[in-house]
Amino acid sequence: MITYTALARKWRPHSFAEMTGQEHVLRALANALASGRVHHAFLFAGTRGVGKTTVARILAKCLNCDCGVSATPCDQCASCREIDAGRSVDLIEVDAASRTKVDDTRELLDNVQYAPTRSRYKIYLIDEVHMLTAHSFNALLKTLEEPPPHVKFLLATTDPQKLPVTVLSRCLQFNLKRLSVALIGSRLTHILQAEQLAFEPAAVQLLAQAGDGSLRDALSLLDQLLAFGNGKALEADARAMLGTVERDQVLRVVELLAAGDAAGLISYATTFDEFAPDYAQLLDQLAALLERIALKQLVPSFEGDELHPSEVLARLAALIGAEDLQLYYQTAILGRRDLPLAPDARTGFRMTLIRMLAFRPPGASATVGSMPAQAPTAARLAPPQPVSAPRASVSAPSASSAPSPSTDSPTALSPTVALQPSALPAEPGDWPAIVAALDLQGVPRELARNCALLGREGSIVRLALDPRSSSMRTRAMEDKLAQALSRYFGASVRLQFEPSDDAQDTPARAAERAEAQRRAQAQLAFEADPLVETLKERFGASVLPESVRPAEPNE
């Protein structure tokens, strides 16, 4: 009969040198063994499959090796072989999840006083120790506090917070970290090469990601993939087994987002239904791709990885603006968080894609880098005409005198837009009307509202910023304000900020004064109300001034 040993068991490390990751734990244990300062109780904490019981078993070999206590057991003596085979009489392994009763713990500890049968130490390895009851911990506590010299306790848990503080204080605690995707992928690759099995790097990457920090989970998935793929680890089989969509399909979603093609995006997203994908995982894939694209934009030398080649990232990085990319990424991870709240996963996924386009700033550039920017339309370039703006009195030049726009230029202005820049008003008193006409939102608009216009000299617009709002002035916000003013004046302008004092008038300060005046008038009117006066006289009522606000027009 042919027997098969699971990869997770076959490739379980037998020494510290074979361990993947956890160097901070291994170094501390090796130093303790080398110096002979070995504590009587160790607690190994960490998520599933990161090597807690493996480290404990290797430490047991280090302590009981016939060649002496050291960080490198011989693996040849009878004690080492018995521990590897799981039949050492002096290594008592207990699953606390199945032995939670206090009687079980007392029975276990009854033999603590007796010397080990043949080894140097009697070692108790208690897995999932947090599952013990309070009475069981009390029974264990006395032995942990004053153990015989020949006894060592190795405790393992996935939830150390559930252990009593009295137990934690008597143990050396080591927290094992979740393993990185790179470490898990490297270990899987090594095992596949040693087993002489055909594989694709992209398939290994998918398994490493699906392992979610657990090498044991990743090895179990590898076993499943080899069975699914008839002894091969191929990317297409891995995606089919894990329920992930093809790489090119996620790339296509990003391309449609970059193009702003809402109809095409929703139509393409509907085709995913036939694969019955895990939409949460699909959003994870989308967010991962967007993160790689952002890295490529920030660091052009970024080489990508097995799932995201450099040339693909470079092409997508040239299609999407940096701000749009940040919006798409944030929307993807928020959509991933909110997916359980949606009527169904399919609806939540599609709504996330709709949000990405709905929240995209109007007129946002669809390209960056060396790719040509989308030509702004005449309606986009023409500054809005405020009702009371001073520029309303400026007459446009006649058709005969207006310069004819070049048809070769993608940003040529129509005759209604190409007003002479010098004819547009730029006096300090015009600034509130100019700010109202700018196509700005959010922080850039607040930056403009907290500035005062000192004057315009050719392509230079001189501004004074209210000192209270200096934190708004960043390079990105300045660029957005300069672009909006360039569209307003029909010519490229540059901003020059000059020192200001608190006396400088700005649209924001004017709005504050108007609001304060409205509040004062509202308070006077409220206190003069006959009903309010009656309440004061009869009941001794008083008015809280800060609670009075002027009524809005529609209230």
N, C-alpha and C positions, 0 to 999 in steps of 0.2 A: 504494500500500500504506500502510495506517494503522499508524503505530508508536506504542507507548505507553511512556512513561518512568516507571519506578517512582517513587513519591512520595519515597522516601529519596534518590534521585538528583536528582529535579526540585527538591526543596526543600533541597538541601544549601546551607548558608550560604556566601556569597561574601565576607563581611567579618566583622570581630569584632562589629560592631553587630547582625548577624543571628544570632549564636550564642545558644543557649539554655543558660543557666547557665554555670559555669566562670569566674565573674567574677574569682576569685583568680588564675587563669592569664592571662586576657586583660589584666588591669591590669598585671601584671609585664611582659608582652611589650610593651604599649603604652608603658610608661615607658622600657623599654630602647631601643625604636625612636626615641622622641622625643629621648632624650639621646645617641643615637649609640653607646651602650655595648652592642653586640650581640655576644654570645658566639659562638664558632665551632661549638659543638656543643650541641644541645638534645635532651633525652630526654622524651618525653611518655608517661606511664604511666597505665593505667586499664583498666577492664573494657570489653568489646565495646560498640560503638555509642554511646560518650559524646563522640566528636568528636576523637579523637587525630589522625587523618590530615587531618581537616578543618582543625583549627588549624594543622597543619604546612603545608598548601597555602596557607592565607591568609597565614601568615608568609612563605612563599616569594614571594607576590605583593607583600607589603610591602617585601621586600628588593630585588626586581627591577623594581618599577614604574618606568616611564620618567619619571614625574613626580618621582621621588626617594624615598628611604627614609622611610617614615612608617607610622603605624598605620592609615591610611585610604587604601588603594590606589585609584587612579582607576577601575579596572574598564573603562576605555575604550581604553587603549593596547594596542599589539600584544603586549607581554609579559604583561599581565594576561589578555588574551583567550586567549593560547596556554596559559597555566597552567590557566585554567578549562576549556579544551577538552581538556586532557591531552596536548598535543603540543608543549610547550616543550622545546627541545633542551638547555637549560641546567638543567632540573629532571629529574634522573634518579631515577625511582621504582623501587624494588627490593622485591620480596616475598621476605624472607629465608627464609620457610617453604619456598619452592621452589628457592632458590639457596643451599644450605647448604655446599657444598664450598669448600675453601680456594682452588681454582683459579678458581672463580666470583668470589670476593672479590678475588683478585689481578688478575683481568682487569678488574674494575670500577674498581679503584684505579689502574690503569696510566695512566689519562688525567687523574688528579687534577692533575698538574703543569701541564697545558695550560690556558690562559686560557679563559673562557667564550666561546661562539660570538658572541652578540650582547647578552647581558644583563650586569648588574653583577656577579653572583655565579654560580658553578657550585654548585648545591645538590643534595646527595644525600639523598633521603628513603627511609629503610630501614624498612619496616614489619615487625612481628613480629621485631624484631632479636634477641630471645632465642633464636630458632631456629638461629642461626649456631653452627657447631662451635667448639671451643676453638682450633683452628688458624686458622679464619677470624677469630676475635676477635684473635688475635695479629697477623694480617696487617693488620687494621684499626687496631690500637692505635697503631702508629707514626705513621700519618697523622693520627689523632685528637690525638696528642700535639703534633705540629708541622705543622699544616696550612698550605698556602699561603694568603696573605691573601684570595684570590678564592674560597675554598671554604667552604661551610657544610654542616654535617651536621645533619639532622633525623631523629631516631630515634623509633620508636613501638613500644610493647610492652604486652602484657597481663600480663606476668609479669616485672617488673624484678628479682626475686630471683635469676633465672637468669643475669643479666648479671655478668660478672667485676667485682670491685671496681675494678680498674684502668681499666675502661671507664667505670664510674659516676663515678669521681673526675674524669674529664675532661669531663663533661657537666653542663649545668644541667638539673636534673631537675624536672619539673612533674607532679604527680599530679592527674589529672582525676577528679572525683568522680562517683559514680553519681547520676543525676538523680532528683529527687523525683517522686512521682506527680503533684503539683500542677503542676510545670514541664512534664512530658510532656503532661499533659491540656491545659494552656494552649496548647502548641504544636500539638497535634492539632486543637484547636478552631479556632485561627487558620487552619490549612491547609484544613480543611473549609469554613470560611466563605469563604476566598479562592477555593476551587474551586467554590463555590456548590452544595455537596452537602447533602442532607437528613441530619440526624443527631439523635440523642438524647443529652443530657449523660450519662446513665447508661451508655450504650454507650462513650462516650469514657473514662469513669472505669474501666470494665472493661479497656479496651485499655491504658490508662496503667498499671494495676496489673500486667497480664500482661507489659508491657514489662520489668519487673523492673530498672528503673534505666537501661535502654538506649532512647534515642529511636529509633535505627535499627530495633530489634526492634519497637517500638510502631508505627512507620510501615509496616513489612512486614506486621504484623497488620492494620493499617488497610486496606492494599491488598487483603489476603485477605478482609476483611469486606465491602468494597465489591463485590468479585466475588461473594461469597456472597449479599449482600443486593441485588444488581442496582442498584448505584450509591447505596445508602442505608446509613447506619450506625445501625442500630436495636438497642435493648437485647436484645430477644428473639433476634435473629440473632447478636449477639455472644455471648450465653450458649450458644446452640446450637453455634456454631463453636468456642468455647473449652472446651466441655464442662462449664460451670458450671450449677448448678441455679438455679431461679427464686428471686428475692429473697424472695417470700412463703413459700417452702418452708423457708428458713433461719429466717425469723421464727417459723414454726410450731414448729420444733424448740425454739427458746428458750421459747416459750409452754408447751410440754409439760414442759420442764425446770422452769420456774417452778411449774407445778402439781404437780410430783412424780409425774406419771402415767407410770409405768414401762412398763405394757402399751401405752398409746397411743404412747409415744415409740418403742419398738422396732418396733411395727407400722408407724408412719409412716416410720421409717428404712428399712424393707424396701421401701417403694414407690420409693426412689431407684434400685433396681436396674434398672428399666426404662429409665432415662436413661443407664445405664452411665457415671456421673460419675467424675471424678477425685476420689477420696475425700480425697487430700491437699489438693487445692484447696478441697474442701468444708469441711474442718476450718479452713483459712485463712479462709474466708468467715465461719464461725461465730465464730472468735476475733476477727476484725475487728469483727463486730457487737457482741460482748460488750465489746470495748474502747470502742466508741462509747457503749454504754449506761452504762458506768462513768463516762465523761466527762460524760454527761448528769446522772448522780446527783451528781457532784462539782461540776459547773458547770452549774446549771439553764439558763443563758443560751446554752449550746452549741447551735448551729443545725444540726448534722449536716452531711451532704454529699449529693451526687447520689444515692448508693445508700441512704443512711440518713436519711430526713427527720426533722426535729425532733419532730413530733407522734408518730411511731412510736416513737422513742427514749424520749420521755416516758412513753408507755403502758407500755413494757417496763420502764423504770426503776422504775415504781411496783409492778411485779409481783414483782421479785426483790430479795432482801436483798443488801446490799453485800458481806457475807462470802461468801454463796453465789455471787455474781457473780465474785469473785476465784477461788474454787475452780473454777468452770466454765472460766474463762479459762486457768488454769494447767493444768487437765486437758486442755484442747483442744490447747495447744501441746506438752505432753508426749506426747499421743497422736499428734500430727503427727510428732514426732521418732521415735517408736517404730513408726510405721506400716510401714516396710520389714521389721521383725522379725516382724510378724503373719503367720499362715498365708496370709492374703490381705487385700487392702485393705478389703474389705467387712466382714470379721470385726474388723479393727482399729478401724474406724470405730464399729461397734456397741459394741465393748467400751469404747471411750472414753466413749460416752454412758452406758453402765452404770456406769462408774467415777464419773461426775459425780453420779449419784444415790446410789451406794453410799457414797461418802465424805462425803456431805452430813451435817452434824451432826444428831443426833436432835432433833426439835422445832424445827428452824431456821425462822425466820419467813419466810413466802413473800411478804411485802409490805413495802414501805417507804413513806415519805412520807405522803400523806393517805389512802392506801388502808387499810381496816380490817384489822388483824392477825387471823390465824386463831385461833379460840378454843381455848385449851388445855383438854384434857380433864381430868376429875377424877383419873384415874390419873396424868396428867402432873403435876398440882399437888400430889398427896399425897406428902409426903416419905417415902422408904423408911425402914422401921423396922429399925435395927440390932439384932442379937441382944442385946447387952449395953448398949444405950444407956439413959441415965437416963430418957429420956422414955417408956420402955416402961411405967413405973409410973403414968403419967398416964392417968387414966380419961377416956374421951370422955363428954360430956354426954349425958343421956338424950334420947330422941327428942322427949319432950314439952317439954323445956327448950331444945332446940337451935333456933336461929333458922332459919326457913324461907327458903331462898335465893330471890332474885327470879328469876322466869322470864324477865324482860325483859333481864337483863344477860347478855352473851355469856360472861362469865367468872365466872358464879355458881358458888359452891363447893357441893359436895354435903355433907350432914350429917357424913360421915366425914372430910371435909377441913377444914371450917370450925371447927377447934378454937379456943378462946379464945387469942389470941396470948399473953396474959400467963401462960397455963398451961404454955406450952412452956418447957423449961429453957433458960437462957442464962447459966449460971455458968461461970467460967473452966475448971473441971474438966470441963465437958460438951463443950468444944470438939473434942477428938479424935473423939467420937462424932458430933458435928454434921458435921464435915468428911467423915467416912466416909459419911454419909447424903446429902450433897449430890450432885446430878446434874451433876457437873463432870468435865471431862477436860482433859488437856494443861496449858498454862501457868496458866489460872485455878485449876485444882485445886492446882498447886504453890504458887501464891500463897497459897491458903487454908492449906496444910500448913505454910507458913513464917510463919504468923501465930499470935499468942496472943490469946485472948479476954480483954479487960479487963472487960467487962460490957455489959449491954444496958439502955438507958434509953428506954423507949417505942419510937419508930421508929429510934433511933440505936443502932447496934452499934459498940462501941469495940474497935479492934484495935491490936495492936502488931506491927509487921513486923520480922522478923529483918534486921538491917543487911546481912547477906551477900546477901540476896535483893532488895535495893531496886530492881534493874533490872527485876524482874518487874512492878513497880507502874506500870502505865500506865492511862490513862483507860478504854481498852477492857476491860482485865482487871478493873479495879475494877467496871465496870458488870456484867460477867458474874457476878462473885462476889456483888454486891448482888442481882441477879435470882435467883440460886440460893437465897440466904438468904431472900428474900421468899417464894419458893415453899415453903421449908422451914417458915417461921413462919406462913404463911398470911396475911401482911400485908406491906405495902410497908415496907422498911427502907432506911436510908441508912448508909453506912460512914463512920466517923471514925477515921483513923489517927493514933496518938499516938507520941511518941518512945519508942524502945526501946533496950535495951542487950543485950550478948551473953549476959547471964545469963537472959534471958527464955526460958521453956520453950515450945516449939512442937511440934506433931506430927512435924514433920520432924526436929527435934533428938532427940525421943524415939526415933524410928525409927533414927537414927544410933547412939544409945547402945545400943539393943537389938542392932543389927547388930555393933557393936564387941564387945559382950559375947559374942555367938555366935562371932565369929571367935577371940576369946581362948580360949574353951572348946574350940573345934575344934583350935587349935594345941596346947593342953595334951594333948588326947586323942591327937593325931597323934604328938607326940613321945614319949608314954607307950606307944605301940604296940610290942609285942615285936619285930616285923619291922623297924621303924625303928631301934630300939635295936641290933639285930643289925647292920644296915647301917652304923651309926655306928662300932661297935666293930671290925668286920672290914675295912671299906673306907675308913674315915675320912670317911664322908659327912656332910654338914651340911644343915640344913633352911633353906630360904628362907621366912621367916615370911609374906611377902606372897603366896606362892604357895598358901598353905593357906586354903581357904574352907570354911565349913560346908556339909554336904550338905543339899540340899533334901529335903522330905518324900518326893517321888516318885523320888528318885535312888537 
